[in-house]
Amino acid sequence: MTLRRIALGAAVAALTALAAPAQAQASAATPSLPPPGRVTVDVAGVNGSGCPQGTADVAAASDNTAFTVTYSNYLAQTGAGSGGTDFRKNCQLALRIRVPQGFTYAIARADYRGFAHLQRGAYGQQRANYYFQGNAQTTRSTHQFNGPLTDNWQASDQTDYADLVWAPCGEERNLNVNTELRVYAGTSGSQNLSFMSMDSTDGSVSTVYHFEWRECPAS
């Protein structure tokens, strides 16, 4: 595990966002600047082997453009010393996001990053999706990384503006954020350790979710 800790400080950015029909609660057809006032993000619920209680922190950016999720115990591994379920770790977060009155938001982009040590023949996967409480789950995106690899990893996805899913105006619904890491030995052999992490002990590695904003129609 020392190898992971030494190399885990560098990476930058990735993207994930998942498309579904845009909701009609907001009227603007073009992007808006971030609203004035304060956006807050709180964890309303947490579940999963990748984020035991107290190991996932969230924070909103001061300019209202994004929020971050920082994990401190998110590691999937296979091979020497691994348990039977260690190859798969997941985290399900229910986030309560409060925004200034008269505005609604969508998640336009999500940046995922971490560190991987994958033996030749092994491979890892990072998966993610998110959706608003009461809505159908969106399609899960999957990014695969093949060994040999000992380096920071990053993944990228983005949703076109026309395909964004907007929070309902005037309603408070949790944003459910699901992530998952999987590591498979493949042809590397069961005795060779491979792992992927999405965690940070010092806050330097965070998942970043980027807001898109627009004004709600006048009531």
Secondary structure, DSSP 4 states (H G I P E B T S, - for coil): -HHHHHHTT-----------PPPSS---SS-BPPPSS--EEEEEEEESTTS-TTSEEEEE-TTSSEEEEEESS-EEEESTT--TTTTEEEEEEEEEEE--TTEEEEEEEEEEEEEEEE-TT-EEEEEEEEEETTSPPPPPEEEEEESSEEEEEEE--B--GGG--PPPTT---PEEEEEEEEEE-TTS-TTS-EEEE---SSS-S-EEEEEEEEEPPP-
